[in-house]
Amino acid sequence: MVALLTGFGIALGTGWLFPVAEAAKPVPERIVSVRTEDGWELPIREYPTAEVVAGRPPVLLVHGMSANHYNFDHEERVSLAVALQKKGWEIWVPELRGDPGAIPPTGIPKIVAMNYGFDDYALKDIPAILEGLRRWTGQKKLAWVGHSMGGMLLYATLREQPEAIVAGVAVASPATLQHPFPYQTQAQKFAFLMGGSGRLSSSALFTLLRPIGPRNMFLRVIANPDNMEWPFGWELGQEALVPLSKHLIRDAARWLKAGELVDEAGQSYLSPTKNVPMLVMGGTADHLVPWMDVASACEHYQPCHFEKLGKPKFRVDYGHIDALISPAATLEIFPMIEEFLAENTK
C-alpha cells in the first residue's frame, strides 16, 4: 500500500552506510505557527526573498507522507525552498500534525492525538495554514508545490478551497491508484493488521535495515539510486523521518480499493477545476507511484501539463524521492517548477 511503502521506502532510502558530511542548512527567516480547529499547533517556516518581485504570490511547499519539512530544506544545494527563494519567491514550508515541531492538543492522551489520517491533514491542518498565510502575507491566493502526499493535499484543497490556489505543482503525487504494483496489491491484504491507534516507528526500521546497504530492492522502490548522492544520507534519515500513523496506512488501503483519492466518507477528492494551472510530474523509475496515476490528474484539472520524468527528454530516469532531492533534480526539475510558477502567476 502506498502509505506503508512510503514509510518503508523513506526509511530505506535515506542514509545507510554513507558518512556524515557537513552541509549548509537553510535557515528560515522566522518560524510562525497556526492552531487547527482541534488544537494542534503547526509551525510554518518562512524563507523570504531578498528581492521581491511585484505581484508574485507566496509559495507553499508541502511535504510527503512519513516525511517533514526536510523534503525541501535539509541541505542548501538540493533545497527547492532555497532554489525558489533565490529566484525571487517568498517561500513557506509548513509542518503537519505528527511532525517533530508540531504540538498536539493538551488534555487528551498522546495515542489519541496521534490517531490522525489524511482527512485531518486536508480538512483541519491545511485550512489553518492557508488562513495563517492570508493573515501574514495579506494575499488571498498562493502557489502550491507538493511532493507525493503534499501534491495529494493540493488535489484535496482544489476541492475544498479552489479560490485559494493560483497555480499548483504536484511531483510524484497520484490522483488515481489504478495501476498498483504487485507488491502494493499484496500489501493491501494485510491492512487489517493496522487497526487501532498509534504509529509505526520509521526511525526504528531505518536503524534496523541500514546495514543492508544502499543498493537493494527496497531502496529502488523509493528512489533511483543512480541519481542519489548520500554523503548527508545518515543525517537526513535521522531528521526527515516521521513515524507513520496506522490511520494513514488504512487510508492508503482505502484509496487502493477505490482506485482513487477518496475521503473517509468515500467521496472523491478529485473535483474538476478550471482556471488553476497545474503542472504534474511522475518518474519513469518511480516504483512507489506509477507515472500513469500521476498523469491522471490532468483528467480533472485544466489547464494541466504532465511531465514524464525520464529519458530521453531528461538526462536520467527519476524515481520517487530523487525527483525532488537529488543533484539531477536541481538541474532539470527545479528550473521547470520555477519557470511554470513564473509563467502562471502573473
Secondary structure as UniProt FT lines:
FT   HELIX           2..13
FT   TURN            16..17
FT   STRAND          30..35
FT   TURN            37..38
FT   STRAND          41..47
FT   TURN            54..55
FT   STRAND          59..62
FT   TURN            65..66
FT   HELIX           70..73
FT   HELIX           76..78
FT   HELIX           80..86
FT   TURN            87..88
FT   STRAND          91..94
FT   TURN            97..98
FT   TURN            100..101
FT   TURN            106..107
FT   HELIX           110..113
FT   HELIX           118..120
FT   HELIX           121..125
FT   HELIX           126..137
FT   STRAND          142..147
FT   HELIX           149..160
FT   HELIX           162..164
FT   STRAND          165..171
FT   HELIX           182..188
FT   TURN            189..190
FT   HELIX           191..194
FT   STRAND          199..200
FT   HELIX           202..209
FT   HELIX           210..212
FT   HELIX           217..222
FT   HELIX           225..227
FT   TURN            231..232
FT   HELIX           233..240
FT   STRAND          244..245
FT   HELIX           246..258
FT   TURN            264..265
FT   STRAND          273..283
FT   TURN            284..285
FT   HELIX           291..295
FT   HELIX           296..299
FT   STRAND          301..309
FT   TURN            311..313
FT   HELIX           321..323
FT   HELIX           327..344
//
